Amino acid sequence: MLFDTHVHLNARNFFEDRDETIQRAFDAGVTHMVVVGFDRATIPLAIEIAEQYETIYAAIGWHPVDAVDMTEQELEWIEELSSHPKVVALGEMGLDYHWDKSPKDVQKEVFRKQIRLAKKLQMPIIIHNREATEDIIAILQEEQAASVGGIMHCYNDSVNYIQDCLDMNFYISLGGPVTFKNATLPKEVAVQVPLDRLLIETDAPFLAPHPYRGKRNEPAYVTLVAEKIAALRGMSIEEVGEITTKNAHTLFRLS
């Protein structure tokens, strides 16, 4: 029993073998997935994939790298689609200071608008953070995002920020980097996050875990993430799977 809380099965990388990829995940013990849409092309496809499988869901939002492309029309469109029964969260949204396509002030405004929409809809949010931790936490606090909570997706930051996230009702999600040999931060996080706030993910097709690093990631590999966390915490992979799956059900309000 494993729940991949963040996967991009709607990416071009899976156009030729999506169904086979999903079946490999099911065969590996992955019981649930959330497909994340982040722009005009990937949002409808996330919902379409979720409609085809009982235990696959969708999250919809606007990626910060493309913040300059988002208008009020896109925001209204996301709001309309959010009522779909398979949509369980808004996102991914946030800030990305690594790429310079969208100016920081534009990213911040688009981020705030999506948080406000999530509060209006009372839906959890999925946060994308790249080199922007302090600004993200400040905006989440200013916008009182604790009223909806959500996920700090693929958390790869200092343990010093974990409490801020927990205080705002966010879960910490770990992916492939926790398996990387020289990645100390996610390993520290894996040990220190309270079990009832821990989630796992792949972010496939990106960030494949060891020994597949550098290759196409896929949801079946979330087993390797759970395995590493289990080893770090002195638990069984079954325990990690059961706890993180229960946490995801709680966050996404699944029966």
C-alpha positions as CSV (number, residue, x, y, z in Angstrom):
1,M,0.0,0.0,0.0
2,L,1.8,3.1,-1.3
3,F,0.4,6.5,-2.3
4,D,2.4,8.6,-4.8
5,T,1.2,12.1,-3.9
6,H,2.9,13.9,-6.8
7,V,3.3,12.5,-10.3
8,H,3.2,14.0,-13.8
9,L,1.7,11.1,-15.8
10,N,0.4,13.9,-18.0
11,A,3.9,14.8,-19.2
12,R,5.1,14.1,-22.7
13,N,7.5,11.5,-21.4
14,F,4.6,9.1,-20.7
15,F,2.6,9.7,-23.9
16,E,3.7,6.4,-25.5
17,D,3.4,4.1,-22.5
18,R,1.2,5.7,-19.8
19,D,-1.1,2.8,-19.3
20,E,1.8,0.4,-19.0
21,T,3.6,2.8,-16.6
22,I,0.4,2.9,-14.4
23,Q,0.2,-0.9,-14.4
24,R,3.8,-1.2,-13.4
25,A,3.0,1.0,-10.4
26,F,0.0,-1.0,-9.4
27,D,2.1,-4.2,-9.7
28,A,4.7,-2.7,-7.5
29,G,2.2,-2.0,-4.7
30,V,1.3,1.6,-5.5
31,T,-2.4,1.8,-4.8
32,H,-3.1,5.6,-5.2
33,M,-1.6,8.5,-7.1
34,V,-2.2,12.2,-7.6
35,V,-1.5,13.5,-11.1
36,V,-0.5,17.1,-11.0
37,G,-1.5,19.6,-13.7
38,F,0.3,22.9,-13.9
39,D,-0.7,24.7,-17.1
40,R,-3.2,24.8,-20.0
41,A,-2.0,21.6,-21.5
42,T,-1.4,19.4,-18.4
43,I,-4.4,20.3,-16.3
44,P,-7.2,18.8,-18.5
45,L,-5.0,15.7,-19.1
46,A,-4.5,15.3,-15.3
47,I,-8.3,15.2,-14.9
48,E,-8.7,12.9,-17.9
49,I,-6.2,10.3,-16.5
50,A,-7.9,10.5,-13.1
51,E,-11.3,9.8,-14.7
52,Q,-9.9,6.5,-16.1
53,Y,-8.7,5.0,-12.9
54,E,-10.6,4.7,-9.6
55,T,-7.6,5.4,-7.3
56,I,-5.9,8.1,-9.4
57,Y,-6.8,11.7,-8.6
58,A,-5.8,15.1,-9.9
59,A,-4.4,18.3,-8.6
60,I,-4.7,21.5,-10.7
61,G,-2.8,24.8,-10.4
62,W,-0.4,27.1,-12.2
63,H,3.4,26.6,-12.0
64,P,5.4,29.6,-10.9
65,V,7.9,29.3,-13.8
66,D,4.9,30.1,-16.1
67,A,3.4,32.8,-13.8
68,V,3.7,35.4,-16.6
69,D,1.3,33.4,-18.7
70,M,-1.5,33.3,-16.1
71,T,-4.4,35.7,-16.5
72,E,-7.7,36.1,-14.6
73,Q,-9.2,33.8,-17.2
74,E,-6.9,30.9,-16.2
75,L,-7.8,31.5,-12.6
76,E,-11.5,31.3,-13.3
77,W,-10.9,28.2,-15.4
78,I,-9.1,26.5,-12.5
79,E,-11.9,27.4,-10.2
80,E,-14.5,25.9,-12.6
81,L,-12.5,22.6,-12.9
82,S,-11.9,22.4,-9.2
83,S,-15.5,21.1,-8.7
84,H,-14.7,17.9,-10.6
85,P,-15.0,15.0,-8.2
86,K,-11.5,13.7,-8.9
87,V,-9.8,17.0,-8.2
88,V,-8.4,16.8,-4.6
89,A,-6.1,19.8,-4.4
90,L,-4.9,23.0,-6.0
91,G,-1.4,23.1,-7.3
92,E,1.3,22.9,-7.9
93,M,1.8,26.5,-7.1
94,G,4.6,28.5,-5.3
95,L,7.8,30.2,-6.2
96,D,10.8,29.2,-8.4
97,Y,13.8,31.5,-8.3
98,H,16.0,29.1,-10.2
99,W,14.5,30.0,-13.6
100,D,14.0,33.6,-14.7
101,K,11.1,33.3,-17.2
102,S,8.7,34.9,-14.7
103,P,9.8,37.9,-12.5
104,K,9.6,37.3,-8.7
105,D,6.9,39.9,-8.2
106,V,4.7,38.2,-10.8
107,Q,5.3,34.8,-9.3
108,K,4.3,36.2,-5.8
109,E,1.1,37.7,-7.1
110,V,0.0,34.5,-8.9
111,F,0.9,32.5,-5.8
112,R,-1.2,34.7,-3.6
113,K,-4.2,34.6,-6.0
114,Q,-4.1,30.8,-6.0
115,I,-3.9,30.6,-2.2
116,R,-6.9,32.9,-2.0
117,L,-8.8,30.7,-4.4
118,A,-7.9,27.6,-2.4
119,K,-9.3,29.3,0.8
120,K,-12.5,30.2,-1.1
121,L,-12.9,26.6,-2.2
122,Q,-11.5,25.1,1.1
123,M,-9.0,22.9,-0.8
124,P,-5.5,21.9,0.2
125,I,-2.6,23.3,-1.8
126,I,0.6,21.7,-3.2
127,I,3.7,23.9,-2.9
128,H,6.5,24.1,-5.4
129,N,9.6,25.7,-3.8
130,R,12.9,26.3,-5.5
131,E,15.4,28.6,-3.8
132,A,12.5,30.6,-2.3
133,T,11.8,29.1,1.1
134,E,11.7,32.3,3.2
135,D,9.4,34.1,0.7
136,I,7.1,31.1,0.5
137,I,6.7,30.7,4.2
138,A,6.1,34.5,4.6
139,I,3.4,34.5,1.9
140,L,1.7,31.4,3.3
141,Q,1.7,33.1,6.7
142,E,0.4,36.4,5.4
143,E,-2.3,34.7,3.4
144,Q,-3.3,32.6,6.3
145,A,-2.9,29.4,4.3
146,A,-3.1,27.3,7.5
147,S,-6.9,27.4,7.0
148,V,-6.4,24.9,4.1
149,G,-3.0,23.4,4.6
150,G,-1.4,21.2,2.0
151,I,1.9,19.7,0.9
152,M,5.4,21.0,0.8
153,H,6.2,19.0,-2.4
154,C,9.6,17.3,-2.7
155,Y,10.9,19.0,0.4
156,N,14.6,19.6,0.1
157,D,15.3,22.3,2.7
158,S,16.7,22.7,6.2
159,V,15.0,21.0,9.1
160,N,14.8,24.5,10.6
161,Y,11.8,25.3,8.4
162,I,9.8,22.2,9.2
163,Q,8.0,23.6,12.2
164,D,6.8,26.6,10.3
165,C,5.3,24.2,7.8
166,L,3.7,22.0,10.4
167,D,2.3,25.0,12.2
168,M,0.4,26.0,9.0
169,N,-1.1,22.4,8.7
170,F,1.3,21.4,5.9
171,Y,2.6,17.9,5.3
172,I,6.2,17.2,4.3
173,S,6.6,15.1,1.1
174,L,9.8,13.4,0.2
175,G,10.8,12.0,-3.1
176,G,13.8,10.6,-5.0
177,P,16.5,12.9,-3.5
178,V,16.1,11.1,-0.1
179,T,17.9,8.1,-1.8
180,F,20.7,10.2,-3.3
181,K,24.1,9.3,-1.8
182,N,25.2,12.8,-0.9
183,A,21.8,14.4,-0.2
184,T,22.0,15.0,3.6
185,L,19.1,17.4,4.0
186,P,16.2,15.1,2.9
187,K,17.6,12.3,5.0
188,E,17.6,14.6,8.1
189,V,14.1,15.6,7.2
190,A,13.0,12.0,6.8
191,V,14.0,11.2,10.4
192,Q,12.7,14.4,12.0
193,V,9.3,14.9,10.4
194,P,6.4,13.6,12.7
195,L,5.1,10.4,11.1
196,D,1.6,11.8,10.9
197,R,2.8,14.6,8.6
198,L,4.9,12.6,6.3
199,L,4.1,11.9,2.6
200,I,5.9,10.2,-0.3
201,E,6.1,11.0,-4.0
202,T,8.1,10.5,-7.1
203,D,7.6,13.8,-9.1
204,A,7.9,11.4,-12.1
205,P,9.3,11.8,-14.8
206,F,11.7,13.9,-12.8
207,L,14.1,13.2,-9.9
208,A,14.3,9.4,-10.3
209,P,15.6,7.7,-7.1
210,H,18.8,5.7,-6.9
211,P,19.7,3.5,-8.8
212,Y,17.7,5.1,-11.6
213,R,19.0,8.7,-11.1
214,G,19.3,10.5,-14.3
215,K,16.7,8.3,-16.1
216,R,13.0,8.7,-16.5
217,N,11.3,8.4,-13.1
218,E,8.0,6.6,-12.8
219,P,5.4,6.0,-10.0
220,A,6.5,2.4,-9.4
221,Y,9.8,3.9,-8.0
222,V,8.0,5.4,-5.0
223,T,8.7,2.0,-3.4
224,L,12.4,3.0,-3.3
225,V,11.5,6.3,-1.5
226,A,9.5,4.4,1.1
227,E,12.2,1.8,1.4
228,K,14.9,4.5,2.2
229,I,12.7,6.3,4.7
230,A,11.9,2.9,6.4
231,A,15.7,2.2,6.7
232,L,16.4,5.7,8.0
233,R,13.6,5.4,10.7
234,G,14.1,1.8,11.6
235,M,10.7,0.8,10.3
236,S,9.3,-1.6,7.8
237,I,8.4,-0.4,4.3
238,E,4.9,-1.7,5.0
239,E,4.6,0.6,8.0
240,V,5.8,3.6,6.0
241,G,3.4,2.8,3.3
242,E,0.4,2.4,5.6
243,I,1.2,5.6,7.5
244,T,1.8,7.8,4.5
245,T,-1.2,6.4,2.7
246,K,-3.4,7.2,5.7
247,N,-1.9,10.7,5.8
248,A,-2.7,11.3,2.1
249,H,-6.3,10.1,2.6
250,T,-6.7,12.5,5.5
251,L,-5.3,15.5,3.6
252,F,-7.2,14.8,0.4
253,R,-10.4,13.9,2.3
254,L,-10.7,10.5,0.7
255,S,-12.9,7.8,2.2
